[in-house]
């Protein structure tokens, strides 16, 4: 076939011995061809999905056998927060008699799924195992090199050194200079007990949902095959969302247009002067400080902040007023979509009907005054909904400063910053509460191990699913689920053991090696016993 003998590709699916012995692959080149086909089909599948998503209206028009107006030929309708599409697309296809109308499985789809569920998680495992190894190295070095400070004050002889310091629980860390995080755009300042904040923007946007159904519509007499029809239609829902939705690729882009207004994007807010670890207990002595972003892991959870009366529209900056934020309540600043030009309700109603065949009750009610009449009766939500597409609202969240904190970092100019360790990793170890250096390091390593075990479990699950998919791809007519599960577990065990040996050596890798021996032994015993296929040979 002219392809190189890619030894590493065998590791993607399984070891060479299993490939050649149990799947009937005579040589490495055959395996390379197999995985090349899977990879190329995966690329083609991604390209097809991108085409369908970005050219959805064109794709539906070109691939459907016929289309008709929705709602019994009357087209779609948009009212309040809900709407329906203007068209129903019908596509005919043929199936052998009695095979049913469900989606047929294609072996190549299992090959693509096997690639996705195996390659990406295994790469993620390599990255996270390396990160854990570096974290453990930093923690070990910190235990050997950190200088313990008796109090959270600046000591000149510790300049540039790795120090361990705890704050005094009687004097909680405070904002240096008393300057809380502030948003100049809205002229909004967080309370003094909050060390970090963020502006959170939400957008009123339409979202599209695709629906389909398959039904039998006839039979081809010459072959006796059944004729089925797939019908596809769309519905829409409007709500406040944390991101903007591009409506250009909707099947009904004119009727459910999402203006891409973003006058005040989400942004973090930090205390510019930092945080004083000494709590300013002794103003005559300079206390150690830390930036609010470095202190964030030890702070409490995010809390939504109210908007005081002094911070409402009367107190916002001129830039926010120019951005349309002329309305506020105790939680949000609102910027309403302007109703001029293309956003005029009459223009929107006309475009909606002429382009997409949808009756826009929202725009018609707004243009004719029906919406205002319903609003006086408390029923404005019927036609307007919760908001207008293109509206923007903003609220603020913050994290409270901890009562006390323990940390290991480098003292630089009176500020504790992340230390650049000998392995090239920059890290600041920090926990809320007062504790010893040993306890801080133990908790930090325990946290890192906990999350790494979570990642390992997720990767194992994905790789096992990938092994099952590979078994379906290689033996589509008579797949053996147990064999696929064993293959996935063995692949994970091989890579996990190699990584453990590479990073930690033999003495600290007994668990991984035991897992490898167990998985290979179970897989071999299952295959030797004839497996689930009654001793039938597996061929591709």
Residue pairs with C-beta under 8 A, 6 or more apart in sequence:
1 29
1 32
1 33
3 29
3 32
3 33
3 36
4 32
5 28
5 29
5 32
6 28
6 31
6 32
6 35
7 16
7 28
9 31
9 32
9 35
10 16
10 19
10 28
10 31
11 491
11 494
11 495
12 35
12 118
12 119
13 19
13 31
13 35
13 114
13 118
13 470
13 487
13 491
14 487
14 490
14 491
15 490
15 494
16 28
16 31
18 487
18 490
18 523
19 25
19 31
20 26
20 27
22 527
22 538
23 474
23 538
23 539
23 540
24 537
24 538
24 539
24 540
25 31
25 34
25 540
30 540
34 474
34 540
37 108
37 111
38 108
38 111
38 112
38 114
38 115
38 473
39 115
41 108
41 111
41 112
42 111
42 112
42 115
42 116
45 112
51 59
52 59
53 249
54 249
55 249
56 249
56 250
56 251
57 250
57 251
57 253
60 67
60 87
60 89
60 232
60 251
61 67
61 89
63 91
64 89
64 90
64 91
64 232
65 90
65 91
65 92
65 229
66 90
67 87
67 88
67 89
67 90
68 87
68 88
68 90
69 75
69 86
69 87
69 88
69 357
70 76
70 84
70 85
70 86
70 87
70 88
70 233
71 77
71 84
75 86
75 353
75 357
75 358
75 359
76 83
76 84
76 85
76 86
76 87
76 252
76 255
76 356
76 357
76 358
76 359
77 83
77 84
77 358
77 359
77 361
78 84
78 236
78 255
78 256
78 352
78 358
78 359
78 360
78 361
78 362
79 361
79 362
79 382
79 383
80 238
80 362
80 381
80 382
80 383
80 384
80 385
81 237
81 238
81 239
81 385
81 386
82 235
82 236
82 237
82 238
82 385
83 206
83 235
83 236
83 237
83 238
83 255
83 256
83 358
84 233
84 234
84 235
84 236
84 358
85 233
85 234
85 235
85 236
85 251
85 252
85 356
85 358
86 252
86 255
86 356
86 357
86 358
87 233
87 251
87 357
88 231
88 232
88 233
89 231
89 232
89 233
90 229
90 230
90 231
90 232
91 229
91 230
91 232
92 217
92 227
92 228
92 229
93 227
93 228
93 229
93 230
94 220
94 225
94 226
94 227
94 228
95 101
95 104
95 225
95 226
95 228
96 225
96 226
97 219
97 224
97 225
97 226
98 226
99 226
101 214
101 215
101 216
101 228
102 214
103 214
105 472
105 476
107 472
107 473
107 476
108 473
110 469
110 470
110 472
110 473
110 476
111 469
111 470
111 473
113 465
113 466
113 469
114 466
114 467
114 469
114 470
114 473
115 466
116 466
117 462
117 463
117 465
117 466
117 469
118 462
118 463
118 466
118 467
118 470
118 488
118 491
120 462
121 458
121 459
121 462
121 463
121 466
122 459
122 463
122 491
122 492
122 495
124 455
124 459
125 455
125 456
125 459
125 492
125 495
125 496
125 499
126 495
126 499
128 452
128 455
129 452
129 499
129 500
129 503
130 503
132 448
132 449
132 452
133 503
133 504
134 423
134 424
134 425
135 425
135 427
135 444
135 445
135 448
136 445
136 448
137 421
137 422
137 423
137 425
138 419
138 421
138 423
138 425
138 427
138 429
139 429
139 441
139 444
139 445
139 448
141 421
141 422
141 423
142 162
142 164
142 408
142 419
142 421
142 429
142 441
143 437
143 438
143 441
145 162
146 162
146 163
146 164
146 408
146 437
147 158
147 161
147 162
147 163
147 164
148 163
148 164
148 165
148 437
149 155
149 158
149 163
149 164
149 165
149 288
151 165
151 168
151 278
152 165
152 166
152 167
152 168
152 277
152 278
152 287
152 288
153 278
153 282
153 285
153 286
153 287
153 288
154 285
154 286
154 287
154 288
154 411
154 414
155 411
158 411
159 411
159 412
159 413
160 410
160 411
160 412
161 410
161 411
162 408
162 409
162 410
162 419
163 408
163 409
163 410
163 411
163 416
164 406
164 407
164 408
164 437
164 440
165 277
165 288
165 406
165 407
165 416
166 404
166 405
166 406
166 407
166 434
166 435
167 173
167 277
167 278
167 279
167 404
167 405
167 406
167 434
168 278
168 279
168 281
168 404
169 403
169 404
169 434
170 281
171 278
171 279
171 280
171 281
172 279
172 401
172 402
172 403
172 404
173 195
173 275
173 276
173 277
173 278
173 279
173 295
173 401
173 402
173 404
173 405
174 192
174 275
174 276
174 279
174 280
174 401
175 192
175 195
175 271
175 273
175 275
175 276
175 401
176 271
176 273
176 274
176 275
176 276
176 289
177 273
178 192
179 271
179 272
179 273
180 189
180 190
180 191
180 192
180 194
180 271
181 189
181 190
181 194
181 195
181 196
181 197
181 269
181 270
181 271
181 292
181 398
182 188
182 189
182 190
182 269
183 189
183 197
183 199
183 267
183 269
183 396
184 317
185 199
185 264
185 317
185 319
185 320
185 323
186 199
186 264
186 311
186 316
186 317
186 320
186 325
186 333
186 394
187 311
187 315
187 316
187 317
187 320
188 307
188 311
188 316
188 396
190 197
190 269
190 305
190 396
190 398
191 305
191 398
193 400
193 401
194 305
194 398
194 399
194 400
194 401
195 271
195 275
195 292
195 295
195 296
195 299
195 398
195 399
195 400
195 401
196 268
196 269
196 270
196 271
196 292
196 293
196 295
196 296
196 299
196 398
196 399
197 268
197 269
197 305
197 396
197 397
197 398
197 399
198 266
198 267
198 268
198 269
198 302
198 396
198 397
198 398
199 264
199 266
199 267
199 269
199 394
199 396
200 242
200 266
200 394
200 395
200 396
200 397
201 262
201 264
201 265
201 266
201 392
201 393
201 394
202 240
202 241
202 242
202 392
202 393
202 394
202 395
203 240
203 241
203 242
203 243
203 244
203 245
203 258
203 261
203 262
203 391
203 392
204 238
204 239
204 240
204 241
204 386
204 387
204 388
204 389
204 390
204 391
204 392
204 393
205 238
205 239
205 241
205 244
205 245
205 247
205 258
205 389
206 236
206 237
206 238
206 245
206 247
206 250
206 256
206 257
206 258
206 389
207 236
207 237
207 238
207 239
207 241
207 245
208 234
208 235
208 236
208 247
208 250
208 251
208 252
208 256
209 234
209 235
209 236
209 237
210 232
210 234
211 232
211 233
211 234
211 235
212 230
212 231
212 232
212 233
213 230
213 231
214 228
214 229
214 230
214 231
215 228
215 229
215 231
216 226
216 227
216 228
216 229
217 227
217 228
217 229
218 226
218 227
219 225
219 226
219 227
220 226
220 227
234 250
234 251
234 252
236 250
236 252
236 256
238 385
238 386
238 387
238 389
239 386
240 386
240 387
240 393
244 258
244 260
244 262
245 258
246 258
246 260
247 253
247 256
247 257
247 258
250 256
252 356
252 358
253 355
253 356
254 351
254 352
254 355
254 356
255 351
255 352
255 355
255 356
255 358
255 360
256 389
257 348
257 389
258 389
258 390
259 337
259 343
259 389
259 390
261 324
261 335
261 337
261 390
261 392
262 392
263 320
263 323
263 324
263 325
263 335
263 392
264 320
264 323
264 325
264 333
264 335
264 392
264 394
268 293
269 396
269 398
270 291
270 292
270 293
271 292
273 289
274 289
274 290
274 291
274 292
274 415
275 289
275 290
275 291
275 292
275 295
275 401
276 287
276 288
276 289
277 287
277 288
277 289
277 290
277 405
277 416
278 285
278 287
278 288
279 287
280 287
281 287
286 414
288 411
288 414
288 415
288 416
289 414
289 415
289 416
290 407
290 409
290 415
290 416
290 417
291 415
291 417
294 409
294 416
294 417
294 418
294 428
294 430
295 401
295 402
295 405
295 430
296 399
297 430
298 402
298 405
298 407
298 430
298 431
298 432
299 399
299 400
299 401
299 402
299 432
300 399
300 400
300 402
301 399
302 397
302 398
302 399
303 397
303 398
303 399
303 400
304 331
304 395
304 396
304 397
305 395
305 396
305 397
305 398
306 330
306 331
307 328
307 329
307 330
307 331
307 332
307 333
307 395
307 396
312 328
312 329
313 321
313 325
313 326
313 327
313 328
313 333
316 325
316 328
316 333
320 333
323 335
324 335
324 336
324 338
324 392
325 333
325 334
325 335
325 394
326 334
326 335
326 336
327 333
327 334
327 335
327 336
328 334
331 395
332 393
332 394
332 395
333 393
333 394
333 395
334 391
334 392
334 393
335 391
335 392
335 393
335 394
336 388
336 391
337 343
337 388
337 389
337 390
337 391
339 345
339 366
341 347
342 348
343 390
344 367
345 362
345 363
345 364
345 366
345 367
346 363
346 367
348 360
348 363
349 360
349 363
349 364
349 367
352 358
352 359
352 360
352 363
353 359
353 360
361 383
362 371
362 383
362 384
362 385
362 388
364 370
365 371
365 374
365 383
365 384
366 383
366 384
370 383
371 380
371 383
371 384
372 380
374 380
374 382
374 383
375 384
387 393
402 432
402 433
403 432
404 432
404 433
404 434
405 430
405 431
405 432
405 433
406 430
406 431
406 432
406 433
406 434
406 435
406 440
407 416
407 428
407 429
407 430
407 431
407 440
408 419
408 428
408 429
408 430
408 437
408 440
408 441
409 416
409 417
409 418
409 419
409 428
409 429
409 430
410 416
410 417
410 418
410 419
410 420
416 428
417 428
418 426
418 427
418 428
419 426
419 427
419 428
420 426
421 427
429 440
429 441
429 444
431 440
431 443
431 444
435 443
456 496
459 492
460 489
460 492
463 488
463 489
463 491
463 492
464 485
464 488
464 489
464 492
465 488
466 488
466 491
467 484
467 485
467 486
467 487
467 488
467 489
467 490
467 491
468 479
468 481
468 484
468 485
468 488
469 484
470 484
470 487
470 488
471 479
471 480
471 481
471 483
471 484
471 487
472 479
472 484
474 538
474 540
475 538
475 539
475 540
478 533
478 536
480 531
480 532
480 533
480 538
481 532
482 526
482 531
482 532
483 523
483 526
483 527
483 531
483 532
483 538
486 519
486 522
486 523
486 526
487 523
489 519
489 523
490 516
490 519
490 520
490 523
492 519
493 512
493 515
493 516
493 518
493 519
493 520
494 516
496 512
496 515
496 516
497 509
497 512
497 513
497 515
497 516
499 512
500 508
500 509
500 511
500 512
500 513
501 509
501 512
501 513
506 513
